[in-house]
């Protein structure tokens, strides 16, 4: 892959990540089965047949390609004779890392049933463990599932410190039924450490066109109040002795500084040499006054060209603009909400 194509791919990927984080800040736990090591459930997406799964206490499992929540297949539990019969996996017997006592995990599973006799059934997502003396059964979460509708069961669970990991930790799905027991489908099961990348809701905040001696400190006041880091895309010509205290505070608060060109002039029609000088001079100023090297570049007005991709040796970052300047009511300083 050429250098130009690589930079375009990186720029596009980072822009899409920021776009979706700004729009949705979605919970990735429902996709954790596809994210690799962060999910302690093996074959959580049920795409590899019934491997690593067993039926808890009775019934049988089959891989079903006709009914699924996502992907190509789910696992169906047939022939249940008790409420606790259902799809199960011993988390300490698979190829993932073992769960840790005292840690909090986010567990989730999608379930669905198709029955001619039951209109709704309460499903539970549960953990079986041993405290060194006897087996314990902990309910993580439960949900009422309507016939024919895929439903998410999810909740947080802290593995008790008295758990004997050597005797196994099992996650399983059950129902509260007592007389008749529906066959059901399960898909996209996850068990992830709270705060891990697959479960945490993330948003990237960036502030452009500074540093400014008046506005940037006001932004920093808010970030400091709520203990929120951000990235400041700085214009090189504004970096100097008169703004060095603002820059120092940006770094002291744990924020990051990115390169936003030297003068904020549109770079799309610049020559290779002009582009490189603008970016290099800005990087040098950032290093001189912050002691850090910018890792990302944001083009002025998000305007780009192939020459820019060739000349600039940093990932390009786009995003979503606030467009706050469009509101004519904010034109005067007196009307700013500070």
Phi and psi in degrees as GROMACS dihedral restraints (atoms count N, CA, C in turn):
[ dihedral_restraints ]
;  ai    aj    ak    al  type     phi  dphi    fc
    3     4     5     6     1   -69.2    20    10
    4     5     6     7     1   159.8    20    10
    6     7     8     9     1   -58.4    20    10
    7     8     9    10     1   -42.0    20    10
    9    10    11    12     1   -64.2    20    10
   10    11    12    13     1   -45.0    20    10
   12    13    14    15     1   -65.6    20    10
   13    14    15    16     1   -38.4    20    10
   15    16    17    18     1   -61.1    20    10
   16    17    18    19     1   -45.0    20    10
   18    19    20    21     1   -65.5    20    10
   19    20    21    22     1   -37.8    20    10
   21    22    23    24     1   -63.2    20    10
   22    23    24    25     1   -41.3    20    10
   24    25    26    27     1   -64.6    20    10
   25    26    27    28     1   -43.5    20    10
   27    28    29    30     1   -63.9    20    10
   28    29    30    31     1   -44.6    20    10
   30    31    32    33     1   -60.8    20    10
   31    32    33    34     1   -45.5    20    10
   33    34    35    36     1   -63.5    20    10
   34    35    36    37     1   -43.5    20    10
   36    37    38    39     1   -63.5    20    10
   37    38    39    40     1   -47.1    20    10
   39    40    41    42     1   -63.1    20    10
   40    41    42    43     1   -37.5    20    10
   42    43    44    45     1   -65.3    20    10
   43    44    45    46     1   -42.1    20    10
   45    46    47    48     1   -65.1    20    10
   46    47    48    49     1   -41.6    20    10
   48    49    50    51     1   -60.1    20    10
   49    50    51    52     1   -46.6    20    10
   51    52    53    54     1   -66.7    20    10
   52    53    54    55     1   -37.7    20    10
   54    55    56    57     1   -58.6    20    10
   55    56    57    58     1   -51.3    20    10
   57    58    59    60     1   -70.7    20    10
   58    59    60    61     1   -34.3    20    10
   60    61    62    63     1   -66.4    20    10
   61    62    63    64     1   -36.8    20    10
   63    64    65    66     1   -71.1    20    10
   64    65    66    67     1   -38.9    20    10
   66    67    68    69     1   -75.9    20    10
   67    68    69    70     1   -41.3    20    10
   69    70    71    72     1  -118.4    20    10
   70    71    72    73     1   -30.0    20    10
   72    73    74    75     1    36.6    20    10
   73    74    75    76     1    51.2    20    10
   75    76    77    78     1   -75.8    20    10
   76    77    78    79     1   158.5    20    10
   78    79    80    81     1   -86.3    20    10
   79    80    81    82     1   117.6    20    10
   81    82    83    84     1   -82.6    20    10
   82    83    84    85     1     2.8    20    10
   84    85    86    87     1   -62.4    20    10
   85    86    87    88     1   -30.2    20    10
   87    88    89    90     1   -71.8    20    10
   88    89    90    91     1   -14.5    20    10
   90    91    92    93     1  -107.5    20    10
   91    92    93    94     1     7.8    20    10
   93    94    95    96     1   -62.1    20    10
   94    95    96    97     1   -25.6    20    10
   96    97    98    99     1   -61.7    20    10
   97    98    99   100     1   -20.4    20    10
   99   100   101   102     1  -103.3    20    10
  100   101   102   103     1     2.1    20    10
  102   103   104   105     1   -98.0    20    10
  103   104   105   106     1     0.2    20    10
  105   106   107   108     1    95.2    20    10
  106   107   108   109     1  -135.1    20    10
  108   109   110   111     1   -65.6    20    10
  109   110   111   112     1   -20.6    20    10
  111   112   113   114     1   -68.9    20    10
  112   113   114   115     1   -24.2    20    10
  114   115   116   117     1   -91.2    20    10
  115   116   117   118     1   122.2    20    10
  117   118   119   120     1   -79.8    20    10
  118   119   120   121     1    -3.9    20    10
  120   121   122   123     1   -90.4    20    10
  121   122   123   124     1   125.9    20    10
  123   124   125   126     1   -83.8    20    10
  124   125   126   127     1   137.2    20    10
  126   127   128   129     1    55.2    20    10
  127   128   129   130     1    41.5    20    10
  129   130   131   132     1   -67.3    20    10
  130   131   132   133     1   -22.8    20    10
  132   133   134   135     1   -87.6    20    10
  133   134   135   136     1    -0.1    20    10
  135   136   137   138     1    61.0    20    10
  136   137   138   139     1    22.6    20    10
  138   139   140   141     1   -83.8    20    10
  139   140   141   142     1   -13.0    20    10
  141   142   143   144     1  -108.4    20    10
  142   143   144   145     1    47.8    20    10
  144   145   146   147     1    64.2    20    10
  145   146   147   148     1  -141.9    20    10
  147   148   149   150     1   -99.9    20    10
  148   149   150   151     1    11.8    20    10
  150   151   152   153     1   -54.4    20    10
  151   152   153   154     1   135.2    20    10
  153   154   155   156     1    77.1    20    10
  154   155   156   157     1    -6.6    20    10
  156   157   158   159     1  -107.5    20    10
  157   158   159   160     1   152.0    20    10
  159   160   161   162     1  -142.5    20    10
  160   161   162   163     1   165.8    20    10
  162   163   164   165     1   -91.1    20    10
  163   164   165   166     1   127.3    20    10
  165   166   167   168     1   -78.6    20    10
  166   167   168   169     1   107.1    20    10
  168   169   170   171     1    76.9    20    10
  169   170   171   172     1     4.6    20    10
  171   172   173   174     1   149.7    20    10
  172   173   174   175     1   163.3    20    10
  174   175   176   177     1    86.2    20    10
  175   176   177   178     1  -178.1    20    10
  177   178   179   180     1  -137.3    20    10
  178   179   180   181     1   158.8    20    10
  180   181   182   183     1  -115.0    20    10
  181   182   183   184     1   142.3    20    10
  183   184   185   186     1  -136.6    20    10
  184   185   186   187     1   148.7    20    10
  186   187   188   189     1   -84.6    20    10
  187   188   189   190     1   128.1    20    10
  189   190   191   192     1  -118.5    20    10
  190   191   192   193     1   121.8    20    10
  192   193   194   195     1   -96.7    20    10
  193   194   195   196     1    -5.4    20    10
  195   196   197   198     1   -89.2    20    10
  196   197   198   199     1   -32.2    20    10
  198   199   200   201     1  -120.3    20    10
  199   200   201   202     1   120.1    20    10
  201   202   203   204     1  -157.0    20    10
  202   203   204   205     1   155.0    20    10
  204   205   206   207     1   -82.3    20    10
  205   206   207   208     1   -41.4    20    10
  207   208   209   210     1  -151.3    20    10
  208   209   210   211     1   170.2    20    10
  210   211   212   213     1    68.7    20    10
  211   212   213   214     1  -143.7    20    10
  213   214   215   216     1  -111.1    20    10
  214   215   216   217     1   -10.8    20    10
  216   217   218   219     1  -159.5    20    10
  217   218   219   220     1   163.3    20    10
  219   220   221   222     1  -132.6    20    10
  220   221   222   223     1  -177.5    20    10
  222   223   224   225     1  -118.9    20    10
  223   224   225   226     1   129.7    20    10
  225   226   227   228     1  -106.8    20    10
  226   227   228   229     1   135.7    20    10
  228   229   230   231     1  -101.1    20    10
  229   230   231   232     1   122.4    20    10
  231   232   233   234     1  -113.7    20    10
  232   233   234   235     1   157.7    20    10
  234   235   236   237     1    66.0    20    10
  235   236   237   238     1    35.9    20    10
  237   238   239   240     1   -72.6    20    10
  238   239   240   241     1   139.0    20    10
  240   241   242   243     1  -121.2    20    10
  241   242   243   244     1    -3.8    20    10
  243   244   245   246     1  -144.7    20    10
  244   245   246   247     1   158.5    20    10
  246   247   248   249     1   -62.3    20    10
  247   248   249   250     1   -31.3    20    10
  249   250   251   252     1   -83.0    20    10
  250   251   252   253     1    -4.8    20    10
  252   253   254   255     1   -69.8    20    10
  253   254   255   256     1   128.6    20    10
  255   256   257   258     1   174.4    20    10
  256   257   258   259     1   176.9    20    10
  258   259   260   261     1   -64.4    20    10
  259   260   261   262     1   136.6    20    10
  261   262   263   264     1  -147.0    20    10
  262   263   264   265     1   154.3    20    10
  264   265   266   267     1  -145.6    20    10
  265   266   267   268     1   134.1    20    10
  267   268   269   270     1   -84.3    20    10
  268   269   270   271     1   109.2    20    10
  270   271   272   273     1   -67.4    20    10
  271   272   273   274     1   -21.3    20    10
  273   274   275   276     1   -90.1    20    10
  274   275   276   277     1     0.3    20    10
  276   277   278   279     1  -112.3    20    10
  277   278   279   280     1     1.1    20    10
  279   280   281   282     1   -96.9    20    10
  280   281   282   283     1  -168.2    20    10
  282   283   284   285     1   -92.7    20    10
  283   284   285   286     1     3.1    20    10
  285   286   287   288     1   -90.1    20    10
  286   287   288   289     1   173.0    20    10
  288   289   290   291     1   -70.0    20    10
  289   290   291   292     1   153.8    20    10
  291   292   293   294     1   -74.3    20    10
  292   293   294   295     1   147.7    20    10
  294   295   296   297     1   -63.9    20    10
  295   296   297   298     1   154.3    20    10
  297   298   299   300     1  -114.3    20    10
  298   299   300   301     1   137.3    20    10
  300   301   302   303     1   -65.3    20    10
  301   302   303   304     1   144.8    20    10
  303   304   305   306     1    82.6    20    10
  304   305   306   307     1   -10.0    20    10
  306   307   308   309     1   -90.9    20    10
  307   308   309   310     1   150.9    20    10
  309   310   311   312     1  -102.0    20    10
  310   311   312   313     1   132.6    20    10
  312   313   314   315     1  -121.5    20    10
  313   314   315   316     1   152.6    20    10
  315   316   317   318     1  -104.4    20    10
  316   317   318   319     1   119.6    20    10
  318   319   320   321     1  -110.2    20    10
  319   320   321   322     1   143.0    20    10
  321   322   323   324     1  -152.9    20    10
  322   323   324   325     1   152.5    20    10
  324   325   326   327     1  -157.7    20    10
  325   326   327   328     1   146.0    20    10
  327   328   329   330     1  -103.1    20    10
  328   329   330   331     1   132.5    20    10
  330   331   332   333     1  -132.9    20    10
  331   332   333   334     1   155.8    20    10
  333   334   335   336     1  -157.9    20    10
  334   335   336   337     1   145.6    20    10
  336   337   338   339     1  -134.1    20    10
  337   338   339   340     1   156.4    20    10
  339   340   341   342     1  -130.8    20    10
  340   341   342   343     1   106.4    20    10
  342   343   344   345     1  -133.7    20    10
  343   344   345   346     1   148.1    20    10
  345   346   347   348     1   -91.2    20    10
  346   347   348   349     1    -8.9    20    10
  348   349   350   351     1  -116.5    20    10
  349   350   351   352     1   -22.2    20    10
  351   352   353   354     1  -116.7    20    10
  352   353   354   355     1   131.9    20    10
  354   355   356   357     1   -92.1    20    10
  355   356   357   358     1   -26.6    20    10
  357   358   359   360     1  -154.0    20    10
  358   359   360   361     1   149.4    20    10
  360   361   362   363     1  -141.0    20    10
  361   362   363   364     1   140.5    20    10
  363   364   365   366     1   -88.6    20    10
  364   365   366   367     1   122.0    20    10
  366   367   368   369     1  -105.8    20    10
  367   368   369   370     1   150.0    20    10
  369   370   371   372     1  -128.8    20    10
  370   371   372   373     1   140.5    20    10
  372   373   374   375     1  -103.4    20    10
  373   374   375   376     1   120.6    20    10
  375   376   377   378     1  -132.2    20    10
  376   377   378   379     1   165.2    20    10
  378   379   380   381     1  -124.7    20    10
  379   380   381   382     1   133.4    20    10
  381   382   383   384     1  -108.0    20    10
  382   383   384   385     1   129.5    20    10
  384   385   386   387     1  -146.1    20    10
  385   386   387   388     1   178.6    20    10
  387   388   389   390     1  -132.5    20    10
  388   389   390   391     1   134.5    20    10
  390   391   392   393     1   -92.8    20    10
  391   392   393   394     1    14.9    20    10
  393   394   395   396     1    98.5    20    10
  394   395   396   397     1   -16.7    20    10
  396   397   398   399     1  -121.6    20    10
  397   398   399   400     1   -44.5    20    10
  399   400   401   402     1  -149.8    20    10
  400   401   402   403     1   163.6    20    10
  402   403   404   405     1   -72.4    20    10
  403   404   405   406     1   142.7    20    10
  405   406   407   408     1  -123.1    20    10
  406   407   408   409     1   147.2    20    10
  408   409   410   411     1  -125.5    20    10
  409   410   411   412     1   112.6    20    10
  411   412   413   414     1  -111.7    20    10
  412   413   414   415     1   131.1    20    10
  414   415   416   417     1   -88.0    20    10
  415   416   417   418     1   125.5    20    10
  417   418   419   420     1   -86.2    20    10
  418   419   420   421     1   -49.4    20    10
  420   421   422   423     1  -162.0    20    10
  421   422   423   424     1   160.8    20    10
  423   424   425   426     1  -143.9    20    10
  424   425   426   427     1   159.0    20    10
  426   427   428   429     1  -153.6    20    10
  427   428   429   430     1   147.4    20    10
  429   430   431   432     1   -84.3    20    10
  430   431   432   433     1   123.1    20    10
  432   433   434   435     1  -109.5    20    10
  433   434   435   436     1   127.8    20    10
  435   436   437   438     1   -86.5    20    10
  436   437   438   439     1   146.7    20    10
  438   439   440   441     1   -54.2    20    10
  439   440   441   442     1   125.6    20    10
  441   442   443   444     1    81.8    20    10
  442   443   444   445     1     5.5    20    10
  444   445   446   447     1  -117.5    20    10
  445   446   447   448     1   125.6    20    10
  447   448   449   450     1   -65.8    20    10
  448   449   450   451     1   132.0    20    10
  450   451   452   453     1  -134.3    20    10
  451   452   453   454     1   138.7    20    10
  453   454   455   456     1   -90.2    20    10
  454   455   456   457     1   129.2    20    10
  456   457   458   459     1  -110.3    20    10
  457   458   459   460     1   126.8    20    10
  459   460   461   462     1  -153.8    20    10
  460   461   462   463     1   153.9    20    10
  462   463   464   465     1  -178.3    20    10
  463   464   465   466     1   166.4    20    10
  465   466   467   468     1   -94.4    20    10
  466   467   468   469     1   147.8    20    10
  468   469   470   471     1  -145.2    20    10
  469   470   471   472     1   128.1    20    10
  471   472   473   474     1  -100.7    20    10
  472   473   474   475     1   119.7    20    10
  474   475   476   477     1   -70.3    20    10
  475   476   477   478     1   116.4    20    10
  477   478   479   480     1   -56.0    20    10
  478   479   480   481     1   146.2    20    10
  480   481   482   483     1   -70.0    20    10
  481   482   483   484     1   -15.0    20    10
  483   484   485   486     1   -85.6    20    10
  484   485   486   487     1     3.9    20    10
  486   487   488   489     1   -69.8    20    10
  487   488   489   490     1   131.1    20    10
  489   490   491   492     1   -92.8    20    10
  490   491   492   493     1    98.8    20    10
  492   493   494   495     1   -59.6    20    10
  493   494   495   496     1   -32.4    20    10
  495   496   497   498     1   -65.0    20    10
  496   497   498   499     1   -17.7    20    10
  498   499   500   501     1   -98.6    20    10
  499   500   501   502     1     7.2    20    10
  501   502   503   504     1    96.5    20    10
  502   503   504   505     1   146.3    20    10
  504   505   506   507     1  -131.3    20    10
  505   506   507   508     1   120.8    20    10
  507   508   509   510     1  -119.3    20    10
  508   509   510   511     1   134.9    20    10
  510   511   512   513     1  -103.3    20    10
  511   512   513   514     1   138.5    20    10
  513   514   515   516     1  -153.8    20    10
  514   515   516   517     1   163.1    20    10
  516   517   518   519     1  -114.0    20    10
  517   518   519   520     1   133.3    20    10
  519   520   521   522     1  -138.2    20    10
  520   521   522   523     1   176.7    20    10
  522   523   524   525     1  -128.1    20    10
  523   524   525   526     1   167.5    20    10
  525   526   527   528     1   -95.2    20    10
  526   527   528   529     1    10.7    20    10
  528   529   530   531     1   -63.1    20    10
  529   530   531   532     1   151.3    20    10
  531   532   533   534     1  -125.5    20    10
  532   533   534   535     1   -19.5    20    10
  534   535   536   537     1  -112.4    20    10
  535   536   537   538     1   -65.8    20    10
  537   538   539   540     1  -110.9    20    10
  538   539   540   541     1   155.8    20    10
  540   541   542   543     1  -133.1    20    10
  541   542   543   544     1   120.0    20    10
  543   544   545   546     1   -77.1    20    10
  544   545   546   547     1   148.1    20    10
  546   547   548   549     1   -73.8    20    10
  547   548   549   550     1   147.1    20    10
  549   550   551   552     1  -147.5    20    10
  550   551   552   553     1   162.2    20    10
  552   553   554   555     1  -107.3    20    10
  553   554   555   556     1   146.1    20    10
  555   556   557   558     1  -131.4    20    10
  556   557   558   559     1   146.5    20    10
  558   559   560   561     1  -156.1    20    10
  559   560   561   562     1   157.3    20    10
  561   562   563   564     1    49.9    20    10
  562   563   564   565     1    63.2    20    10
  564   565   566   567     1   -94.9    20    10
  565   566   567   568     1   134.1    20    10
  567   568   569   570     1  -139.5    20    10
  568   569   570   571     1   154.4    20    10
  570   571   572   573     1  -146.1    20    10
  571   572   573   574     1    97.2    20    10
  573   574   575   576     1  -123.2    20    10
  574   575   576   577     1   147.1    20    10
  576   577   578   579     1   -65.4    20    10
  577   578   579   580     1   129.2    20    10
  579   580   581   582     1   -63.2    20    10
  580   581   582   583     1   130.2    20    10
  582   583   584   585     1    97.0    20    10
  583   584   585   586     1    -9.4    20    10
  585   586   587   588     1   -74.1    20    10
  586   587   588   589     1   163.4    20    10
  588   589   590   591     1   -63.3    20    10
  589   590   591   592     1   -24.9    20    10
  591   592   593   594     1   -82.2    20    10
  592   593   594   595     1   -10.6    20    10
  594   595   596   597     1  -118.8    20    10
  595   596   597   598     1   -18.3    20    10
  597   598   599   600     1   -82.6    20    10
  598   599   600   601     1   136.9    20    10
  600   601   602   603     1   -80.9    20    10
  601   602   603   604     1   126.3    20    10
  603   604   605   606     1  -125.0    20    10
  604   605   606   607     1   148.6    20    10
  606   607   608   609     1  -146.5    20    10
  607   608   609   610     1   140.3    20    10
  609   610   611   612     1  -105.0    20    10
  610   611   612   613     1   120.5    20    10
  612   613   614   615     1  -100.4    20    10
  613   614   615   616     1   130.8    20    10
  615   616   617   618     1  -132.5    20    10
  616   617   618   619     1   145.7    20    10
  618   619   620   621     1  -128.8    20    10
  619   620   621   622     1   127.6    20    10
  621   622   623   624     1  -106.5    20    10
  622   623   624   625     1   164.9    20    10
  624   625   626   627     1    77.5    20    10
  625   626   627   628     1     3.9    20    10
  627   628   629   630     1   -89.8    20    10
  628   629   630   631     1  -165.2    20    10
  630   631   632   633     1   -79.9    20    10
  631   632   633   634     1   147.6    20    10
  633   634   635   636     1  -123.8    20    10
  634   635   636   637     1   135.4    20    10
  636   637   638   639     1   -69.0    20    10
  637   638   639   640     1   -20.7    20    10
  639   640   641   642     1  -103.2    20    10
  640   641   642   643     1   -53.7    20    10
  642   643   644   645     1   -75.4    20    10
  643   644   645   646     1   -41.0    20    10
  645   646   647   648     1   -60.5    20    10
  646   647   648   649     1   -43.3    20    10
  648   649   650   651     1   -60.2    20    10
  649   650   651   652     1   -33.6    20    10
  651   652   653   654     1   -65.6    20    10
  652   653   654   655     1   -40.2    20    10
  654   655   656   657     1   -64.7    20    10
  655   656   657   658     1   -43.9    20    10
  657   658   659   660     1   -63.3    20    10
  658   659   660   661     1   -33.9    20    10
  660   661   662   663     1   -59.3    20    10
  661   662   663   664     1   -44.3    20    10
  663   664   665   666     1   -67.4    20    10
  664   665   666   667     1   -43.5    20    10
  666   667   668   669     1   -63.0    20    10
  667   668   669   670     1   -41.1    20    10
  669   670   671   672     1   -66.5    20    10
  670   671   672   673     1   -38.7    20    10
  672   673   674   675     1   -60.1    20    10
  673   674   675   676     1   -41.4    20    10
  675   676   677   678     1  -102.8    20    10
  676   677   678   679     1     8.5    20    10
  678   679   680   681     1    54.4    20    10
  679   680   681   682     1    50.1    20    10
  681   682   683   684     1  -116.0    20    10
  682   683   684   685     1   125.5    20    10
  684   685   686   687     1   -83.4    20    10
  685   686   687   688     1   161.1    20    10
  687   688   689   690     1  -154.0    20    10
  688   689   690   691     1   170.2    20    10
  690   691   692   693     1  -111.9    20    10
  691   692   693   694     1   129.7    20    10
  693   694   695   696     1  -105.2    20    10
  694   695   696   697     1   112.8    20    10
  696   697   698   699     1   -83.7    20    10
  697   698   699   700     1   105.1    20    10
  699   700   701   702     1   -99.5    20    10
  700   701   702   703     1   145.9    20    10
  702   703   704   705     1   -92.0    20    10
  703   704   705   706     1   126.9    20    10
  705   706   707   708     1   -58.5    20    10
  706   707   708   709     1   -38.4    20    10
  708   709   710   711     1   -67.6    20    10
  709   710   711   712     1   -15.5    20    10
  711   712   713   714     1   -94.6    20    10
  712   713   714   715     1    -1.2    20    10
  714   715   716   717     1   -94.4    20    10
  715   716   717   718     1   121.7    20    10
  717   718   719   720     1  -178.2    20    10
  718   719   720   721     1  -165.4    20    10
  720   721   722   723     1   -61.0    20    10
  721   722   723   724     1   -34.8    20    10
  723   724   725   726     1   -76.1    20    10
  724   725   726   727     1   -15.1    20    10
  726   727   728   729     1  -118.0    20    10
  727   728   729   730     1     8.1    20    10
  729   730   731   732     1   -63.5    20    10
  730   731   732   733     1   -32.8    20    10
  732   733   734   735     1   -68.4    20    10
  733   734   735   736     1   -36.9    20    10
  735   736   737   738     1   -65.2    20    10
  736   737   738   739     1   -43.5    20    10
  738   739   740   741     1   -63.2    20    10
  739   740   741   742     1   -41.5    20    10
  741   742   743   744     1   -61.5    20    10
  742   743   744   745     1   -40.6    20    10
  744   745   746   747     1   -66.5    20    10
  745   746   747   748     1   -37.4    20    10
  747   748   749   750     1   -55.6    20    10
  748   749   750   751     1   -47.9    20    10
  750   751   752   753     1   -69.3    20    10
  751   752   753   754     1   -41.4    20    10
  753   754   755   756     1   -61.7    20    10
  754   755   756   757     1   -28.9    20    10
  756   757   758   759     1   -86.2    20    10
  757   758   759   760     1     4.9    20    10
  759   760   761   762     1    82.2    20    10
  760   761   762   763     1    16.2    20    10
  762   763   764   765     1   -87.1    20    10
  763   764   765   766     1   167.4    20    10
  765   766   767   768     1  -114.0    20    10
  766   767   768   769     1   152.5    20    10
  768   769   770   771     1  -116.7    20    10
  769   770   771   772     1   130.7    20    10
  771   772   773   774     1  -114.1    20    10
  772   773   774   775     1   166.1    20    10
  774   775   776   777     1   -91.4    20    10
  775   776   777   778     1   126.2    20    10
  777   778   779   780     1  -125.6    20    10
  778   779   780   781     1    29.0    20    10
  780   781   782   783     1    81.0    20    10
  781   782   783   784     1   172.0    20    10
  783   784   785   786     1   -82.3    20    10
  784   785   786   787     1   -42.1    20    10
  786   787   788   789     1  -127.8    20    10
  787   788   789   790     1     5.0    20    10
  789   790   791   792     1    64.8    20    10
  790   791   792   793     1    22.6    20    10
  792   793   794   795     1   -79.5    20    10
  793   794   795   796     1   148.0    20    10
  795   796   797   798     1   -60.6    20    10
  796   797   798   799     1   124.8    20    10
  798   799   800   801     1   -99.3    20    10
  799   800   801   802     1    -3.3    20    10
  801   802   803   804     1   -62.9    20    10
  802   803   804   805     1   -28.7    20    10
  804   805   806   807     1  -105.9    20    10
  805   806   807   808     1    10.0    20    10
  807   808   809   810     1   -77.4    20    10
  808   809   810   811     1   159.2    20    10
  810   811   812   813     1   -77.8    20    10
  811   812   813   814     1   167.3    20    10
  813   814   815   816     1   -55.2    20    10
  814   815   816   817     1   -46.4    20    10
  816   817   818   819     1   -66.4    20    10
  817   818   819   820     1   -40.3    20    10
  819   820   821   822     1   -65.2    20    10
  820   821   822   823     1   -41.7    20    10
  822   823   824   825     1   -63.4    20    10
  823   824   825   826     1   -47.9    20    10
  825   826   827   828     1   -62.7    20    10
  826   827   828   829     1   -40.7    20    10
  828   829   830   831     1   -64.5    20    10
  829   830   831   832     1   -43.0    20    10
  831   832   833   834     1   -59.0    20    10
  832   833   834   835     1   -46.3    20    10
  834   835   836   837     1   -72.6    20    10
  835   836   837   838     1   -44.6    20    10
  837   838   839   840     1   -64.5    20    10
  838   839   840   841     1   -40.6    20    10
  840   841   842   843     1   -64.5    20    10
  841   842   843   844     1   -37.4    20    10
  843   844   845   846     1   -68.0    20    10
  844   845   846   847     1   -44.2    20    10
  846   847   848   849     1   -59.0    20    10
  847   848   849   850     1   -43.1    20    10
  849   850   851   852     1   -61.3    20    10
  850   851   852   853     1   -44.0    20    10
  852   853   854   855     1   -63.3    20    10
  853   854   855   856     1   -42.2    20    10
  855   856   857   858     1   -61.3    20    10
  856   857   858   859     1   -44.4    20    10
  858   859   860   861     1   -64.2    20    10
  859   860   861   862     1   -40.6    20    10
  861   862   863   864     1   -64.7    20    10
  862   863   864   865     1   -38.3    20    10
  864   865   866   867     1  -103.1    20    10
  865   866   867   868     1   -12.2    20    10
  867   868   869   870     1  -119.2    20    10
  868   869   870   871     1   -19.7    20    10
  870   871   872   873     1    75.3    20    10
  871   872   873   874     1     9.6    20    10
  873   874   875   876     1  -122.7    20    10
  874   875   876   877     1   156.5    20    10
  876   877   878   879     1  -106.2    20    10
  877   878   879   880     1   127.7    20    10
  879   880   881   882     1   -65.1    20    10
  880   881   882   883     1   138.7    20    10
  882   883   884   885     1  -102.1    20    10
  883   884   885   886     1   -16.1    20    10
  885   886   887   888     1  -132.5    20    10
  886   887   888   889     1   154.2    20    10
  888   889   890   891     1  -123.7    20    10
  889   890   891   892     1   132.0    20    10
  891   892   893   894     1  -114.7    20    10
  892   893   894   895     1   119.2    20    10
  894   895   896   897     1   -69.9    20    10
  895   896   897   898     1   141.6    20    10
  897   898   899   900     1   -56.6    20    10
  898   899   900   901     1   133.5    20    10
  900   901   902   903     1    58.8    20    10
  901   902   903   904     1    14.5    20    10
  903   904   905   906     1    58.3    20    10
  904   905   906   907     1    25.6    20    10
  906   907   908   909     1   -90.8    20    10
  907   908   909   910     1   127.7    20    10
  909   910   911   912     1  -131.7    20    10
  910   911   912   913     1   166.3    20    10
  912   913   914   915     1  -150.5    20    10
  913   914   915   916     1   164.2    20    10
  915   916   917   918     1   -61.8    20    10
  916   917   918   919     1   -34.7    20    10
  918   919   920   921     1   -63.5    20    10
  919   920   921   922     1   -37.6    20    10
  921   922   923   924     1   -64.4    20    10
  922   923   924   925     1   -42.7    20    10
  924   925   926   927     1   -63.0    20    10
  925   926   927   928     1   -33.0    20    10
  927   928   929   930     1   -74.3    20    10
  928   929   930   931     1   -36.2    20    10
  930   931   932   933     1   -86.8    20    10
  931   932   933   934     1   -27.4    20    10
  933   934   935   936     1  -102.3    20    10
  934   935   936   937     1   118.7    20    10
  936   937   938   939     1   -95.7    20    10
  937   938   939   940     1    52.9    20    10
  939   940   941   942     1  -146.1    20    10
  940   941   942   943     1   152.8    20    10
  942   943   944   945     1   -63.5    20    10
  943   944   945   946     1   138.2    20    10
  945   946   947   948     1   -86.9    20    10
  946   947   948   949     1   137.3    20    10
  948   949   950   951     1  -122.8    20    10
  949   950   951   952     1   125.6    20    10
  951   952   953   954     1  -104.7    20    10
  952   953   954   955     1  -130.4    20    10
  954   955   956   957     1   140.1    20    10
  955   956   957   958     1  -158.1    20    10
  957   958   959   960     1  -118.0    20    10
  958   959   960   961     1   127.7    20    10
  960   961   962   963     1   -86.1    20    10
  961   962   963   964     1   148.6    20    10
  963   964   965   966     1   -75.7    20    10
  964   965   966   967     1   -26.9    20    10
  966   967   968   969     1    57.0    20    10
  967   968   969   970     1    30.4    20    10
  969   970   971   972     1   -68.5    20    10
  970   971   972   973     1   -22.3    20    10
  972   973   974   975     1   -71.3    20    10
  973   974   975   976     1   -13.6    20    10
  975   976   977   978     1   -67.7    20    10
  976   977   978   979     1   -31.7    20    10
  978   979   980   981     1   -73.1    20    10
  979   980   981   982     1   110.3    20    10
  981   982   983   984     1   -64.9    20    10
  982   983   984   985     1   -19.3    20    10
  984   985   986   987     1   -71.6    20    10
  985   986   987   988     1   -13.7    20    10
  987   988   989   990     1  -101.1    20    10
  988   989   990   991     1    16.6    20    10
  990   991   992   993     1   -73.2    20    10
  991   992   993   994     1   -32.0    20    10
  993   994   995   996     1   -95.2    20    10
  994   995   996   997     1   145.3    20    10
  996   997   998   999     1   -61.0    20    10
  997   998   999  1000     1   -34.2    20    10
  999  1000  1001  1002     1   -63.1    20    10
 1000  1001  1002  1003     1   -23.2    20    10
 1002  1003  1004  1005     1   -92.9    20    10
 1003  1004  1005  1006     1    -2.6    20    10
 1005  1006  1007  1008     1   -68.2    20    10
 1006  1007  1008  1009     1   136.4    20    10
 1008  1009  1010  1011     1   -81.3    20    10
 1009  1010  1011  1012     1    63.5    20    10
